[in-house]
Amino acid sequence: MAFVTRQFVRAMSSSSAASAAAKKIMVKHVTVIGGGLMGAGIAQVAAATGHTVVLVDQTEDILAKSRKGIEESLRRVAKKKFAENPKAGDEFVDKTLSSISTSTDAASVVHSTDLVVEAIVENLKVKTELFTRLDKFAAEHTIFASNTSSLQITSIANATTRQDRFAGLHFFNPVPLMKLVEDTPGFIVNRLLVPYLLEAVRLYERGDASKEDIDTAMKLGAGYPMGPFELLDYVGLDTTKFILDGWHEMDAKNPLFQPSSSLDKLVAENKFGKKTGEGYYKYK
Ligand SMILES: NC(=O)c1ccc[n+]([C@@H]2O[C@H](COP(=O)([O-])OP(=O)(O)OC[C@H]3O[C@@H](n4cnc5c(N)ncnc54)[C@H](O)[C@@H]3O)[C@@H](O)[C@H]2O)c1
């Protein structure tokens, strides 16, 4: 039950009135919008911590894929957590899955939810359109949160009438394994991580080193679990491009935010990384 409530109190702590209101909120029902890499993980973690969850995406096919991914991920968690007691592991998986239902119509499910976590495409217009619509259907007490990596929360919240119940709740990929959730304005991790990833791409584009050598160097020399190109493919090249383009638009002269020809080309070819089977690397 707790992960969301605690984060919400932190997110709203700048306003004493809001934190007083936050203390009274019991988050039981969560709606997660977007069943991709992040949304599926958020739904899994919310369900595994005792919430009932509705996962929303655009088509039944996408939702079936998300559900399958959640089940596989839960089985991996159960195998470790209940290594001594596989029956308890199976029960954990079944119970968690039974707390997750799915829908292709967010407006029809948000009336009975305490918290909406949005994890759709990193595009301000698409996000604001969604929240403006949901604002009309959600209950008065419902808190809205966006998992945006780079957009200003106030720009999204301003599209609703609930700026005092709107939070940034930035999970990390893969959600079930990563312990950090940021609610800090400006998001520390991405502000440092994305320029680092793009510097690696520029190194490769200049022909200074191969992407394989750059990945090996950062894994062996800096102790990172993945090299920058492996991580770019894992995060999603479309998402990285959305972040970079948004920052470039805000601060066009900043050398850290300059577009990358190889990233633009791969995204134009729908090669988004692991999720589409090809990015900087190819996947089976
Ligand atoms: N990928 C990462 O490592 C990462 C990390 C932290 C935060 N984020 C942020 O999380 C959000 C989602 O990223 P992702 O990597 O999960 O993307 P993704 O492409 O894997 O998934 C996005 C999902 O949203 C669905 N969608 C799009 N528009 C929708 C709508 N109007 N209604 C319902 N569903 C809709 C798509 O069908 C897709 O399944 C983005 O804002 C991104 O910046 C991503």
The ligand as an SDF file (V2000), in Angstrom:
LIG
                    3D

 44 48  0  0  0  0  0  0  0  0999 V2000
   11.8730    3.7860  -20.8360 N   0  0  0  0  0  0  0  0  0  0  0  0
   12.4300    4.2190  -19.7240 C   0  0  0  0  0  0  0  0  0  0  0  0
   13.5070    3.7640  -19.3310 O   0  0  0  0  0  0  0  0  0  0  0  0
   11.7330    5.2740  -18.8850 C   0  0  0  0  0  0  0  0  0  0  0  0
   12.2040    5.5250  -17.5820 C   0  0  0  0  0  0  0  0  0  0  0  0
   11.5180    6.4600  -16.7780 C   0  0  0  0  0  0  0  0  0  0  0  0
   10.4200    7.1470  -17.2930 C   0  0  0  0  0  0  0  0  0  0  0  0
   10.0090    6.8870  -18.5780 N   0  0  0  0  0  0  0  0  0  0  0  0
    8.8190    7.6160  -19.0580 C   0  0  0  0  0  0  0  0  0  0  0  0
    7.6950    6.7420  -18.9500 O   0  0  0  0  0  0  0  0  0  0  0  0
    6.7640    7.0370  -20.0090 C   0  0  0  0  0  0  0  0  0  0  0  0
    6.5040    5.7610  -20.8070 C   0  0  0  0  0  0  0  0  0  0  0  0
    7.7180    5.2820  -21.3290 O   0  0  0  0  0  0  0  0  0  0  0  0
    7.8730    3.7580  -21.8040 P   0  0  0  0  0  0  0  0  0  0  0  0
    9.3260    3.5220  -21.9840 O   0  0  0  0  0  0  0  0  0  0  0  0
    7.0680    2.8720  -20.9350 O   0  0  0  0  0  0  0  0  0  0  0  0
    7.1890    3.8280  -23.2550 O   0  0  0  0  0  0  0  0  0  0  0  0
    6.6070    2.6160  -24.1470 P   0  0  0  0  0  0  0  0  0  0  0  0
    6.6630    3.0850  -25.5460 O   0  0  0  0  0  0  0  0  0  0  0  0
    7.2600    1.3290  -23.7780 O   0  0  0  0  0  0  0  0  0  0  0  0
    5.0720    2.5100  -23.6480 O   0  0  0  0  0  0  0  0  0  0  0  0
    4.1340    3.5360  -23.8240 C   0  0  0  0  0  0  0  0  0  0  0  0
    2.7560    2.8820  -23.8770 C   0  0  0  0  0  0  0  0  0  0  0  0
    1.7570    3.9050  -23.8140 O   0  0  0  0  0  0  0  0  0  0  0  0
    0.7000    3.5360  -24.6850 C   0  0  0  0  0  0  0  0  0  0  0  0
   -0.0600    4.7460  -25.0090 N   0  0  0  0  0  0  0  0  0  0  0  0
    0.3210    5.7780  -25.7870 C   0  0  0  0  0  0  0  0  0  0  0  0
   -0.6320    6.7310  -25.8030 N   0  0  0  0  0  0  0  0  0  0  0  0
   -1.6500    6.2700  -24.9980 C   0  0  0  0  0  0  0  0  0  0  0  0
   -2.9150    6.7840  -24.6010 C   0  0  0  0  0  0  0  0  0  0  0  0
   -3.3330    7.9850  -25.0360 N   0  0  0  0  0  0  0  0  0  0  0  0
   -3.6900    6.0330  -23.7720 N   0  0  0  0  0  0  0  0  0  0  0  0
   -3.2580    4.8320  -23.3230 C   0  0  0  0  0  0  0  0  0  0  0  0
   -2.0690    4.2920  -23.6660 N   0  0  0  0  0  0  0  0  0  0  0  0
   -1.2670    5.0070  -24.4900 C   0  0  0  0  0  0  0  0  0  0  0  0
    1.4040    2.8750  -25.8800 C   0  0  0  0  0  0  0  0  0  0  0  0
    0.5240    2.0320  -26.6000 O   0  0  0  0  0  0  0  0  0  0  0  0
    2.5130    2.0950  -25.1730 C   0  0  0  0  0  0  0  0  0  0  0  0
    2.1110    0.7640  -24.8500 O   0  0  0  0  0  0  0  0  0  0  0  0
    7.3920    8.1780  -20.8200 C   0  0  0  0  0  0  0  0  0  0  0  0
    6.8950    9.3920  -20.3400 O   0  0  0  0  0  0  0  0  0  0  0  0
    8.8740    8.0300  -20.5140 C   0  0  0  0  0  0  0  0  0  0  0  0
    9.5770    9.2290  -20.6680 O   0  0  0  0  0  0  0  0  0  0  0  0
   10.6230    5.9520  -19.3770 C   0  0  0  0  0  0  0  0  0  0  0  0
  1  2  1  0
  2  3  2  0
  2  4  1  0
  4  5  1  0
  4 44  2  0
  5  6  2  0
  6  7  1  0
  7  8  2  0
  8  9  1  0
  8 44  1  0
  9 10  1  0
  9 42  1  0
 10 11  1  0
 11 12  1  0
 11 40  1  0
 12 13  1  0
 13 14  1  0
 14 15  2  0
 14 16  1  0
 14 17  1  0
 17 18  1  0
 18 19  2  0
 18 20  1  0
 18 21  1  0
 21 22  1  0
 22 23  1  0
 23 24  1  0
 23 38  1  0
 24 25  1  0
 25 26  1  0
 25 36  1  0
 26 27  1  0
 26 35  1  0
 27 28  2  0
 28 29  1  0
 29 30  1  0
 29 35  2  0
 30 31  1  0
 30 32  2  0
 32 33  1  0
 33 34  2  0
 34 35  1  0
 36 37  1  0
 36 38  1  0
 38 39  1  0
 40 41  1  0
 40 42  1  0
 42 43  1  0
M  CHG  2   8   1  16  -1
M  END
$$$$
